[in-house]
Amino acid sequence: MQTDLNPDVAVQTVAEYLATPVGQRVRATVPEMRERFGLTTMQVIEAIRLANTLRLARAG
């Protein structure tokens, strides 16, 4: 399993997608991210965590 500090390319891509303003994307759900990006559930969870970190960094 990857860590938040070393995400794989797929996780980074999904995190960037999830960190975009909500109006520019559909509602993020684990099943949607699994289907759309072909990730495992654990990768989606990691991407969500990373997206939250990205949002906080961009806001601050």
C-alpha positions in Angstrom: 0.0 0.0 0.0 1.2 3.5 -0.8 1.4 6.3 1.7 0.0 9.8 1.3 3.6 11.1 0.8 4.3 8.7 -2.1 1.0 8.2 -4.0 1.1 6.1 -7.2 0.2 7.8 -10.5 -3.4 6.6 -10.5 -4.0 7.7 -6.9 -2.5 11.1 -7.6 -4.7 11.5 -10.7 -7.8 10.7 -8.8 -6.8 13.0 -5.9 -6.3 15.8 -8.3 -9.7 15.1 -9.8 -11.3 15.0 -6.4 -9.6 18.2 -5.3 -11.2 20.2 -8.1 -14.1 22.5 -7.2 -17.3 20.5 -6.8 -19.1 22.4 -9.5 -16.6 21.1 -12.1 -17.1 17.4 -11.3 -19.8 15.0 -10.4 -20.2 13.9 -6.8 -17.3 11.7 -5.8 -18.1 8.2 -4.5 -16.0 5.2 -4.1 -17.9 3.1 -6.7 -17.7 5.9 -9.2 -14.0 6.3 -8.7 -13.4 2.6 -8.9 -15.4 2.4 -12.2 -14.1 5.6 -13.7 -10.4 5.2 -12.9 -10.1 1.4 -12.3 -8.8 1.8 -8.7 -9.2 -0.6 -5.8 -11.2 0.5 -2.8 -8.0 1.1 -0.8 -6.6 3.3 -3.6 -9.8 5.4 -3.7 -9.6 5.9 0.0 -6.0 7.0 -0.3 -6.9 9.3 -3.1 -9.7 10.9 -1.0 -7.2 11.5 1.8 -4.7 13.0 -0.6 -7.4 15.2 -2.1 -8.3 16.5 1.3 -4.7 17.4 1.9 -4.5 19.1 -1.5 -7.7 21.1 -0.7 -6.3 22.3 2.6 -3.0 23.2 1.1 -4.7 25.2 -1.7 -7.0 27.0 0.8 -4.2 28.0 3.2 
